[in-house]
Amino acid sequence: MRWLVLLIGLPVSVGLTIVSMIANWRFGIRLGAEDGDAWTYGLASVCADGLKVILPFAIAWAWQRRKVAEWLSGACLWLVITAYSLVSALSFAAVNRDEIASRNQSQAQVYADLRHELDAKRRERGSLPSSRPVGTIEAEIRSSEQQPRFGVSRECTQTPTRDLRHFCERHFALQGELGTAQRAAQLDAELAAIKARLDSLPPSASSRRADPQVELFRSLSGLTEDTIKAALAVLVCLLIELGSGLGLFVVMSFHRSLREAAAATADEPIDITPAALIPSDDDWVRERLERDARATIGAAELYADYRLWLEARGRGSAMTVTAFGRWMSDLGLVRDKSGGRIVYRGVRIKLATQLIAR
């Protein structure tokens, strides 16, 4: 469990610290009028943020040792740095949210303009009569211009006869159809280009609201847009600064508590329930057995030590092997099989020397 805490908690805490340092850096470099000053403020902000992560450990150490001056000065310094980091994070969040809102508004305006242009060109395209392909009409016009009547009529400028008038009317009709077909082809190309530009815009551009998130919270809470933006910025900043300032301390403290609890469990004496004991056997458990998570002892060896201990102290007759096995189970010992013999895990005999019966 404690390793899982480290595996998840450490990367998350370090990630929040990096985010906080980036926000402090961007806030700090805006304070300098020149490049050198900007770098100075930025580095100072980053260093202060790193100190903010270490200070909780120092404060806890001083508190445990009753060093009032140390923990009080450390707490004051941590509060000052956290306040500065909170201001920098608020500035970072506010600027970032305004940039996002401006970009969304600009994209929404572009989307609206393109949709208006698309609708206008669709209406114009729908008003054009149907026509044949441009190439087909141009071929007919070239064929018409090769006719003798085209030359006789001086390119349809003089039509004294009915036949020439009929010929030239058809020629002019072909030219009109060609113009319509060319305009239709141009509109089709423009419509395709507009659709491609619309497809390249993000899905949020189709929204008429500059910030849909703010609009949602405003409809739910009834608060003003500025209030909601400020509340969201404060919430994000508190998450970043408290997570970066206390996250690593909380993770390491929790890990240390789990480790100490595991060590205490491994070293604690066997908890014996009086109801599960035979009265004369209580001393054998307390004198001869101790917990060891890595130890393994044979059931026969454990039973033999128990019998020798009884004989060495002149106690009464020993319990049977079956009763002894039930007793070990009642004590919470893990029974297993290894190499064809019954063993108990997690317990061992304290003394290295064997007992000698009196």
Buried (B, 14 or more C-beta within 10 A) or exposed (E): EBEEBBEEBBEEBBEBBEBBBBBBBBBBBBBBEEEEEBBBBBBBBBEBBBEBBEBBBBBBEBBEEEBEEBBEBBBEBBEEBBEBBBBBBBBBBBBBBEEBBEBBBEBBEBBEEBEEBBEEBEEBBEEEEEBEEBEEBBEBBEEBEEEEBBEBBEEBEEBEEEEBEEBBEEBEEBBEBBEBBBBBEEBEEBBEEBEEBBEEBEEBBEBEBBBEBBBEBBEEEEBEBEBBBBBBBBEBBEEBBBBBBBBBBBBBBBBEEBEEEEEEEEEEEBEBEEEEBBEBBEEBBEEBBBBBEEBBBBBEBBBEBBBBBBBEBEBEEBBEEEEBBEBBEEBBBEEEEEEEEBBBBBBBBEEEEEBEEE
